[in-house]
Amino acid sequence: MSEKITTPDWLETAPAKGTYRSIFRWGAPDRFKHPSPGFLRVIKNGLDLPDDYFSRRLNTAEVPVKHEIPPGIPSEAVAAIASIVGDGNVSTDDYSRLKYATGKSMEDIMRLRDGKAGYVCDCAVHPRDKNDVMEIVKFCNEKKIPVHVYGGGSSVTLGLESRRGGVTLVMGTHMNRVLGFNEANQTITVEPGLMGPAYEDMLNNAPERFGARYRYTGGHFPQSFEFSSVGGWVVTLGSGQASSYYGDAYDIVVSQEYVTPAGSFKTLEYPATATGPKVNDIMKGSEGCFGVLVGLTMKVFRYFPENARQFSFMLPDWRSAVDAAREISQGEFGMPAILRISDPEETDVAVNMYGIAGTPADSFLVFRGFKPGKRCLLIGQADGEKGFARNVAKNAKKICRRYGGMSLTAYPTKKWMHSRFMDPYMREDLNDIGIVIDTLETSVTWDNLHNLHEKVRRYIKENANAICMTHASHFYPQGTNLYFIFITPWMKTDDYLRFHRGIIEAIMVNGGSLSHHHGVGRMMGPLMERHLGREQMDVLRALKRHFDPNGIMNPVETLGLD
C-alpha cells in the first residue's frame, strides 16, 4: 500500500488583485497544477521529513502591496513623462512600482512572502511605440533618471530590480505588434513586447494571418514560453527546449532596432556580411544596459507537426547517457529538436513521480539491468521535413541502442511535453508547505561534463539537506548544458542566499559558464570579471560608456558593467 501523504487543501483561487501573491505566483492566475502524491513521497523520503511536515502552510502573502518607499524622481518629471505617453500610461501606485521591478527568482519569492518590497521603480511607463521610447530615453538621459525595461517579468536573475529607482518601461502593454512578415526571406519583424504564445500562434497560422503559402514556427520554447516576450528572449540570450535543432535566441535573431542615450539604430538584415565585428551580435544579451530594444527581425521555420518523430530510451548509467547524447550531437545526420538526458537522481524522481516505481514495468526494467540509482532517461523529438525527421530519429535510436539503451516507445516524451509548461505551477504549492525548489544552469564542454556534474552535486549535498536532479537539454557538437534542480526544506532568506551563491561559485570554479540561457542580471553580475577576465570586461564597459555615457540604462551590477 502506498504511503499516505497529508497536505493542506491546495489553493485553487486566483490571487486577489494588488497582493504580494499576485506578483510572485507563476503563470495564469486561474491555472493550477498540484504536486502528485508520488512526487511528495519522493520529497518526504528524500529529505527525511516528519510525517506531518506537509500538513502546514507558510504565509501565502495574500495581502495588498503596501510600502513607504518615496519616489526618487520629482513629480514634475513624472508629469513630463506622462505628457509623452499620456496619463493613462504612467503608474505610480505601490503595486505597480513593485510588480514591474520584480522577477521570479526564489530570492524575489522569499522576500515577497515576507511582505517586503525590496527595490521598486519610481514609475511604470507603458510606451505606445518606439517614438515614445525615444522621447522618454532622451528626457531621462538629460535628467539622469535610471531606465529599466520589463518584458514578460519571468527573469530569475534579479534583472528587473530598480536599485536606483527611476523609470521602468513596460513593453508588453502596447508594443506587441507584428511590423512585417517576409515569406521570401523567411523572417518576421515584431515589437519586443509580443508574448510567446501570440507569436507562435501567428506563425502557425501564417496563411490565414499573412497570406503565406506555408505554416511556420518560431522554434523557441523556453519553459517560460507562455509568459516571456520575444524581446526578452534575445536580450537575455534565452534558449528554448527545441534549441538543439532551431538554435538559441542568439542564432534566431537576424536584426535589431535600438534606442540608446547615444542615438537610435537598426542593424542590417543580411544573412551574412564581412563588414567587421557585428553590432547586431554585440547587442544580443545586453540586458537593457546599452539601450532599449524596440524592434527585432527573427528567423522562422516551416511548421510540420505531423512529421515529428518522438522517442525515449532508458540507458544503464549516466556515462552511457552522456556518451549517447554526444554521439547524437556529433553524428552529422542532423539534430533532434528536443533532446534531454536525466541523471540517475532525476530519473528516479521521475519514475516515482509518475507512479512507475514498483509496477511490473519497473520490475521489467530492473530485470533488464536498468537499476534505480544508476539508470538514466533520454527523451527526444525530431522535427522538420518527413524524411529528415525520420532519419534523425532512426540514427538517434541506433546510437541509444549501441550504448545499451532500451526503447520506452514515445510515451515518456509525450508525457513530458504534455506537462512541460505546467510544471512551474507546482512551485507555489511546494513553497506553501515549506519546500524550496530552485534551479541553476550552466554551459559545459563535453570533456569537463562529468567533473562539473560531480563537483556541483557534491557541494549541494554537503551544504543542505537536498534532492538534486540534473539534466542536459541543449546540445551542441562541442558540449551541452547542465541544469541543476534542487529541492530542500524552507530556510531563512540569508541562509538560502549563502547556499545559492555557493552553488554558483561551485559551478564557476569547476569550469562551468556563469549562465547558459537565463542571462546574468544582478545575480551573476558581480562575478563577470572573474569569469571573463579584465580585458573582455573592459571591452563591454567601453561599449557601455559609448551607448550610455550617463549610466542610466539598467544601472547597478547588471552584467557587472558598473
BANU-213002 format. One record per residue: x, y, z of N, C-alpha, C in turn. Coordinates in steps of 0.1 Angstrom, whole numbers, plus 5000, padded with zeros to 4 digits. Layout:
XYZXYZXYZ/...
This chain:
500949885000500050005000500950135000/500550224992501350354991501250425004/502350495008502350575020501450695018/500550725028499650835027500350965030/500151065022500751195024499651295028/499851365039498851465044499351595039/498451675033498851805028497651895032/497952035032496852125033495952125021/494752185022494052205010494752295000/495152244989495852334979495052454976/495652564974494952694970494552674956/493252704953492752694939491952824936/492352934942491753064939492853154933/492453234924493353334918493753434929/495053474928495453574938494553704937/494253754948493553884948494353994941/493754084934494454184927495154274937/496354314933497154414941497854344953/497954214954498554144965499954104962/500754074972502154024970502053894963/501053804966500953674960500753694945/500053794941499753804926501053844919/502053894926503353924919504253804918/504353724929505253614929504753484923/503353474922502853354917503153334902/503453214898503753184884502553174875/502553234863501653204853500253264854/499353204847497953254847497353234861/496653344865496053344879495053224882/494453174871493453074873493852934869/495152914867495652774864496452724875/496252594877496952524889497452394885/498552354890499052214889499652174903/499052084910499452044923500451934923/501451924932502351814933501651684935/502051584927501351444929501851384942/501051294947501451214959502751144957/503051094945504351034942505451134944/505251254939506351354940506551394954/505451404962505651444976506251334984/505951204980506651094987508151094985/508551124972509951144969510651244978/509951364979510451474987510551435002/509451375007509451345021510551245024/510651135016511651035019513051085016/513251155005514551205001515151305011/514251385017514751485027514551435042/513951315043513751255057512951355065/511751395060510951485067509951415076/509551475087508551415096507151405089/506351315094505151275087504151395086/504251495095503251605094503851725087/505051715081505651835075504851905065/504151825056503351885046501951935050/501651915062500251955067500152105070/501252175071501252315074501252395062/501052525063501152615052501852745057/502852785049503552905052502753025048/503253145051502553265047502353275032/501053285028500853295013500853445008/501053535017501153675013499953725005/498753685009497553725002497053865009/497953955009497654095014498054195004/497454315004497754414995499154464996/499754494985501154554985501054694991/501854715001501954855006503354875011/503954985007505355025011505355175013/506455215019506555365021507855415015/508255355004509455394997509155524989/509755634992509355754985509955754971/509255814961509855824948511155904947/512055864939513355924938513356034927/512356054920512356154909511156254913/511356374909510356474913509056454905/507956504910506656494904506556564890/507356664889507356734876507956644865/508956564869509556464859508556364855/507756314865506656214861505656284852/505356404855504356474846504856494832/506156524831506756534818506756404810/506956294817506856164810505456134806/504556174815503056144812502656234800/503256344798502956424786503456364773/504356274774504856204763503956084759/503656004769502855884767501355884770/500955994777499556004781499355964795/498556034803498356004817498055854820/497255794812496855654814497955554813/499155594808500255504806501355534816/501155594827502055614837501455564851/502155474858501655424871502655454882/502155514893502955544904502455484917/501455394916500955334928501955234934/501755194946502755104953502854974946/501754914941501754784935502554784922/502254884913502954894900504454914902/504754994911506155024914506954904918/506254814925506954684929506854574918/505654554913505454454903506454464891/506654584886507454594874508954614877/509254594890510654584894511054454900/510154354897510354224904510254114894/511154014895511153894887510653774894/511053654890510553524896511653444902/512753504907513753424914513253384927/513853274933513553234947513753344957/514753424954515053544963513953644963/513353664951512153754950511053694957/510853564956509653504962509753504977/510953474983511153474997510853615003/511353714996511153855001509653895001/508953854989507553894988506653824998/507053695001506253615010506353675024/507453745027507553815040506953955039/506353995028505754125027506654235026/507854215020508954315019509054355004/509054485002509054534989510454524982/511554544989512854544983513054664974/513454644962513754764953512454784944/512154914942510954944934511355054924/510655064913510855174904510055294909/510355414904509655534908508355544900/508355504888507055494880507155394869/506055324866506055234855505355304843/506055294832505655364820505355264809/504255284802503755194791503855264778/505055264771505255334759504355274748/503855364739502955314728503755274716/504955324714505655294702507155334704/507955314694509355354695509555504696/508655584691508855724692508655764707/507755704714507655734728508955694736/509455574732510755534738511855634736/511955684724512955774720512855904729/511655954730511456074738511756054753/511355934758511555904772513055894775/513755814767515155794769515955924768/515556014758516156144757515956224770/514756224775514356304787515156254799/515156114800515756054812517256074812/517856074800519356094798519656234803/518856334798519156474802518956494817/518056424823517756444838518556334846/519256244840519956144846519056054855/517956014849516955924856517255784851/517355684859517555544855516455494847/516755414837515755354828515855194828/514755124831514754984831513754934821/513854804817512854754807512254624813/510954614812510154504817509454434805/509754304802509154234791507954144797/508354014799507353934805507353914820/508453964826508653954840509153824846/509653734837510053604841511553594845/512153704846513653694850513853624863/514953544863515253474876516653514880/517153634875518553674878518553814884/517453854890517353994896517554104885/517254064873517554164862516554274861/515454274869514454374868514454474880/515354444890515454534901515754684898/515154774904515354914902516154964914/517454944914518254974926518455114929/518255204918518255344920516955404916/515855334917514555384914514455404899/513955524895513855554881512555504874/512655494861511555464852511755314847/510655244847510555104841509655114829/510155074818509355074805508654934804/507354934804506654804803506254784789/506954694782506854684767505654604762/505154524771504054434766502654494764/502454614771501154674771500754714757/501554784750501254834737502254784726/503554764729504554734719504654584717/503554534711503454384709502854354695/503254434686502654424672503654354663/503154304652503954254641504154364632/505454394628505754504620505954464605/506154334603506354284590506554134589/506054074578506353934576506853914562/507953854561508653834547508853684545/507953634537508053484534509153454525/509553544516510653524507511953504515/512153594525513353584534513153494546/511953444548511553354559511953424572/511453554574511653634586510353694590/510253734603509153814608509753924616/509254044616509654164623508554204633/508954204646507954234656508454334666/507554394674507954474686508354384697/509154424706509754334716508754284727/507654354729506754314739505754194735/505854144723505054034719505353914727/504353844732504553734741504653604733/505253504738505553374731504353314725/503253284732502053224726501453294714/501353424715500753504704501753504692/503053504695504053504684503953364676/503853254684503853124678502553104671/501453154676500153134670500053204657/500653324656500653394643501353314632/502553264636503353184627502753054623/502152984632501452864629500352884619/499653004620498553034611498953144601/500153134596500653234587499853244574/499253134568498453154556497253244559/496653224571495453304574495753444578/496853454586497253594591497953674581/498853614573499753694564499553664549/498653564546498553524532499753444528/500453374537501653304534501253164527/502253114520502052984514502152864524/503052884534503352774543502952824558/502852724566502852754581504252754587/504452834597505752844603505752834618/506952814623507152814638508352904641/508352964653509553034657510652944663/510252824667511252724671511852754685/511252854692511852894705510752864716/511052774725510152734735510752714749/511152824755511652814769510552764778/510852714790509852674799508952794803/509452914801508753044804507953084792/507853004781507353044768506053124769/505053074778503753134779503853274785/504953304792504953434800506253504798/506853494786508053564783507853634769/508653734766508453814754509553784744/509253804732510253784721511553864724/511353994727512454084730513254034742/512553984752513253924764514153804761/513653724751514453604747515853654742/515853754734517053804727517953874737/517453964745518354054754518953974765/518353854768518953764779519653644773/519753634760520353514753519653384757/518353384756517553274760517753154751/517353034756517452914748516152834751/515552794740514252714741514552564742/513452494745513552354747513852274734/513652344722513952284709515252344703/516052404711517252474706518252394699/518352264702519352174696519152174681/517952194676517752204661517552344656/516752424663516352554658517452664662/518152634672519152734677518652814689/519552874696519252964707518753094701/518253184710517753314706518853394698/520153374703521253434696521353394681/521053274678521053224664519853264656/518753284663517453304655517253454652/517853544660517553684657518453734645/517853804636518553844624519053994625/518154074630518554214632517754274643/518254394648517554454660517554604658/516554674664516454814664516554864678/517454954681517655004695517455154696/517055204707517055334712518055344723/519155424722520155434732520255584736/520855614747521155764750522055824740/522855744733523755804723523155814709/521955754707521255764694520555634691/519855634680519055514676519655454664/519455324662519955254651519255124649/519255074636518754944633519854864625/520154744630521154664623520654604610/521454574601521054534588520654384588/519854344578519154214578519854114568/521154144564521754054555521953914562/521853804555522153674561523553654566/524453724559525853724563526553844557/527553894563528354004558529654014564/530654054557532054064562532454204564/531654274572531954414574532354444588/533254354593533854374606532954314617/533354334630532554284641531154344640/530154254643528754284641528154354653/527654474651526954544662525754464666/525154394656523954304660524354204670/525554144669525954044679526254114692/526854234692527154304704525954324713/524754354706523554394713522854274719/523054154713522354034719522854014733/521953984742522353964756522754084763/522454204758522854324765522054364777/520854294779520054304791519654454795/519454534784519054674787520054764792/521354724791522454804796522954904786/522654884773523154974763522055064758/520755004758519655074752518454994753/517355044747516054974747515754914733/515554784733515154714721513754754717/513554804705512254844701511654774689/512554684683512054604671513154504668/512654384663513654284660513054194649/513954154641513654054630514153924633/513253824632513653684636513553584625/514353484624514153374615512953294619/512253244609511153154611511353024603/510752914607510952784602509652724597/509652644587508452574582507952484593/506652484595506052414606505452284601/506052164605505552034601505251954614/504251984622504051904634503651754631/503151734619502751594616503951504613/505151574611506351494608507151464621/506751514632507551494644507751344648/508951304651509251164655509751164669/508951114678509351114692509950974696/510850984706511550854710511950874725/512150774732512750774745513450644748/514450654756515250534760515650534774/515850424780516450414793517850364791/518850434796520250404795520750344808/521750254808522150194820522750284831/523450394827524050484836524250614830/524750714838524950844834526050864823/527150784824528150794814527650754801/526850644800526250594788525350694782/524550764790523550864786524350984780/525351024786526151144781526851104768/527450984768528150944755527150924744/525950874746524950864736524551004731/524351104740523951234736525051304728/526251284732527451344725527551284711/527351154709527351094696526251144687/525051164693523951214685524351364681/524851434690525251574687526351594676/527151494676528351494666528151404654/526951354653526751244642526651294628/526451424626526351484613525151434605/524151384611522951344604521751434607/522051544614521051644618520751624633/520151724639519951724653518451704656/518151624667516751634672516451774676/515151814675514751944681514851934696/514351834702514351814716515251694719/516151714728516951604733517251634748/517051544756517251564771517651434777/518651444786519151334794519051374808/518551284816518351304831519351214838/520051264848520951184856520151094865/520850994872520150894880519150954890/519551064897518651114907517351164900/517551244890516351294883515551184877/516151084872515450964866514650894877/515250874888514550804899513350894904/513551024905512351114908511251094898/511551094885510551084875509850954876/510550844878509950714879508950704891/509350764902508450774914507350864912/507650984906506651084904505451044896/505750964885504750924876504150784879/504450734892503850614896504350484889/505550494884506050374877506850284887/507450344897508150264907507350154913/507850034913507249914919506149844910/505949904898505049834889505749724881/504949644874505549544866506549604855/506249724850507149784841508449814847/508449864860509649894867510449764870/509749654873510349524876511049474863/510449504852511049454839512249534836/512249664839513449744837514649694846/514249664858515349614868515849484863/514949394858515349264853516249284841/516049384833516949404821518249474825/518449504838519649564842519649714844/518449774843518349924845517949944859/518949964868518749964882518550104888/517650124898517450254904518850304910/519050434909520250494914521350494903/521150424892522150424881521450464867/520350404865519650424851519350574848/519350604835519150744831518250744819/517250844820516250854810516750954799/516450914786516751004775515451024767/515051144764513851164756514251254744/513551244733513851324722512751334712/512851434703511851454692512651514680/512451454669513051514656511951584649/512251704644511351794636511851804622/511051874614511451904600510751834590/511351834578510751754566510651604570/509651544564509351404568510551314568/511251304557512451224555513551254565/513751394567514751434576514451394590/513251424595512851384608513051234610/512551154601512651014602514150964603/514951024595516350984595517051024608/516751144613517351184626516951094637/515651064638515150974648515750834647/515850784635516450654632517850644637/518650744634520050744638520250764653/519350854659519450874674519150744681/518150664676517750544682518850434681/519550434670520650344667521750364677/522050494680523150534689522750494703/521450514707521050484720521150334723/520850254713520950104714522450064715/523250134708524650104708525250124722/524650214730525150244743524350174754/523650064750522949984759521550024763/521050124755519650174759518550084754/517450084762516250014758515150114755/514450094744513450184739512250174749/511750294752510550304761509350354753/509450344739508550404730508550554731/507450624726507450764727506750814739/506250724748505350764759506050864768/507250844774507850944783507951084776/508351084764508451214757507151284756/506051214752504751274752504251314766/504551244776504251274790504951404794/506251414791506951534794506451654786/506151644773505651754765504351804770/503551714774502151744779502251834791/503251814800503251894812504351994813/505152014802506352094804506052244807/504952304803504652434806503852454819/503352334824502552344836503352314849/504552244848505252214859505652324868/505952444863506352564872505252604881/503952564878502852604887502952524900/503752414901503852344914504652414924/505452514919506452574929505652644940/504552714937503852784947503352684958/502752574954502352474964503452424972/504552394966505752344974506252454983/506252574979506652684988505652694999/504452684996503352695007503552595018/504052475015504252375025505752365030/506452475027507852485033508952405025/508752395012509752335004510252434993/511552454993512252534983512552444971/512152494959512652424946513152534937/514452514933515052624925516052554915/516552634906517452584896518552684893/519652624889520752694883521352614871/521752684861522152614849523452674844/524152594836525552634831525852564818/526652624811527152564798528552494802/528752374795529952304798530452224785/531752214784532252134773532151984776/532151904766532051754768533151704778/534351754776535451694783535451724798/534651824802534551864816533251834822/532351774815530951754820530951664833/531551554833531451464845532151534857/533251604855533851674866532851774872/532251854864531351964868530151904875/529551804869528351734874528651684888/529751614890530151554903530351664913/531151764910531551864920530451954924/529551994915528452084919527452004927/527151884923526251794931526851774945/528151754946528751734959528551854968/528751974962528552094970527152104975/526152084967524752094971524451994982/524851874980524551764990525251795004/526451845003527251865016526851995023/526152085016525752215023524252235025/523452125022522052135025521451995025/520351985032519551855031518751875018/519251815007518751844994518651724985/517651724977517551644965518151724953/518951664945519451744934519251664921/518351714913518151654900518851734889/519551654880520351724870519951664856/519851754846519651714833520451804823/520651754811521151834800520051844789/519851954784518751974774518952064763/520252114761520552194750521952144745/521952094732523152024728523852084716/525152074716526052124705527152024703/527752024691528851934689529951954700/530152074705531252094714530852084729/529652064732529252054746527752054748/527352084760525952094764525752184776/524552174782524352244795524052154806/524252194818523752114829522752204837/521652144840520552214847520352154861/520752214871520652164885519352214891/518552114894517252144901517352094915/517352184925517552134939516252164947/516052074956514852074965515352064979/514952154988515452155001514352215011/514352185024513452245033513652395033/512552465036512552615036513552655047/514252765043515252815053515152975053/515853035062515853185062516453235050/516053355045516453405033517953425032/518653475043520053495042520753365041/520253255048520953125047520753075033/519553095027519353045014520353115004/520453245005521253314996522753274997/523253245009524653195010524753055003/523752975005523752844998523752854983/522852934979522552954964523853014957/524453124964525653184958526753084958/526752994968527852894969527752794957/526552764952526352684941526952754928/526652874927527152954915528652954916/529252974927530752964929531252824925/530552724930531052584926530952564911/529952614905529852604890531052664884/531352794888532352864881533752814883/534052774896535452724899535752584893/534652514889534852384883534552384868/534652504862534752514847533452524840/532352564847531052594840530952744837/530052774828529852914825528952974836/528953104837528053164847526553144844/526253134831524853114827524853054814/523852964811523752914797522552984790/521453004797520253064790519353144799/519753174811518853264819519353404819/520553434813521053564814521953584827/522453704829523353734840522653814851/522053924847521354014856522254064867/521754094879522554134890522954014899/522353904896522753784904524153744901/524553734888525853694884526753804881/526253924880527054044876528354064883/528354054897529554074904530653974901/530353864895531253754891531753764877/531253854869531553864855533053884852/533653974859535054004856535953884860/535653814871536453684874536153584863/534953584857534653474847535253514834/535153634829535553664816536953724815/537453784826538753844826538653994824/539654064829539654214828539554264814/540254204805540354254791539054254784/538354144785536954134779535954234786/536054244799535154334806535454474802/536654514800537054644795536354674782/536254584773535554604760534054634763/533454554771532054574774531754704781/532754744790532554874797532754994787/533654974777533855074767532555094759/531854984756530654994749529555064757/529555034770528655094779528855244780/530055284780530355434781529955494768/530055424756529655484744528155504743/527455394745525955394743525255464754/525855474766525155514778526155604787/526555714782527555794789527155834803/525855854806525455894819525055774828/525255654823524955534831523555524836/522555554828521155544832520555414828/521055334819520455214814520655094823/519555054830519654934839520854934848/521055044855522355054863522454964875/523654954880523954884893524054734891/525254694888525754554888525254464876/524254514868523854424857525054404847/525254274845526354234836527754274842/527754324854529054364861529654484854/528854564848529454684840529754804848/529054814860529354934868529554894883/
